[in-house]
Amino acid sequence: MLLKPADLEQLAELAGHLTTATSGSIATAIDAAEVRAETMRGRHTNEAFGRYCRTALPLILRRLLDAESQLAALRTQAARHVAAADLGHDPSPAELLNGYRRAGVDLAEEIEEARALLEAEAYALALS
């Protein structure tokens, strides 16, 4: 089952609680998970874990907000693209990418990785 994405009201509510928090890195989330696991194993006290969470939680929540916001932008742009096709328009991949860019989502790196993988697969297939 897919996760239900946050709606705009939920994102706005979360943003309202995180006005001063900056986005944490994935390393922050991994570190927090490690501290939690160590606490569950009895290697840290609950009080130490609580102090750590007061520092790390806002960073992790901001990252969650940023990820949910980007997911909402991706879903909205993809839905608009499909709806345009359903209405008989002929939207191009470039139009979809432009919509993503306008929404603040840059897929250039992922596209280059996909292109390189497809080229490698085609080359391997040609050799076999």
C-alpha positions, -999 to +999 in steps of 0.1 A: +000+000+000+013+034-009+016+061+017-011+087+016+006+120+008+001+150+030-025+176+018-016+213+015-033+221+048-012+196+066+019+208+050+010+244+060+003+233+095+037+215+098+055+245+082+039+268+108+055+248+136+089+247+119+094+284+111+130+285+124+141+250+116+165+243+088+164+211+068+185+183+081+205+159+060+198+122+056+229+117+079+209+135+107+181+111+102+204+081+102+222+094+133+188+098+151+178+063+142+211+050+155+207+069+188+171+056+191+183+020+185+211+024+211+185+038+235+163+008+229+193-015+236+198+003+269+231+020+259+216+055+263+191+068+288+157+080+278+167+114+291+197+116+268+176+104+239+151+132+247+178+158+248+191+146+215+156+146+200+150+182+209+180+191+187+175+166+158+137+164+156+132+198+141+158+191+114+142+158+106+107+173+105+119+201+082+134+174+059+100+156+060+082+188+052+106+195+023+102+159+009+064+160+013+063+194-005+084+181-033+063+150-036+032+171-038+048+192-066+058+160-085+023+145-082+006+177-092+027+182-123+024+145-133-014+147-129-016+179-150+005+162-177-018+131-177-049+152-176-037+173-206-031+140-225-066+128-215-081+160-229-065+153-262-035+176-259-001+162-268+021+172-239+058+165-244+082+152-218+099+187-220+066+203-209+065+179-179+101+187-170+094+225-173+064+220-149+087+203-125+113+230-128+086+257-121+076+237-090+112+237-078+121+201-087+152+196-109+156+161-123+186+168-144+209+146-124+184+117-124+178+121-161+216+119-168+219+088-146+189+072-164+203+081-198+237+065-190+220+034-177+199+030-208+229+036-230+249+009-211+219-015-213+217-009-251+254-014-255+253-047-235+223-059-255+242-051-288+272-071-276+251-102-267 
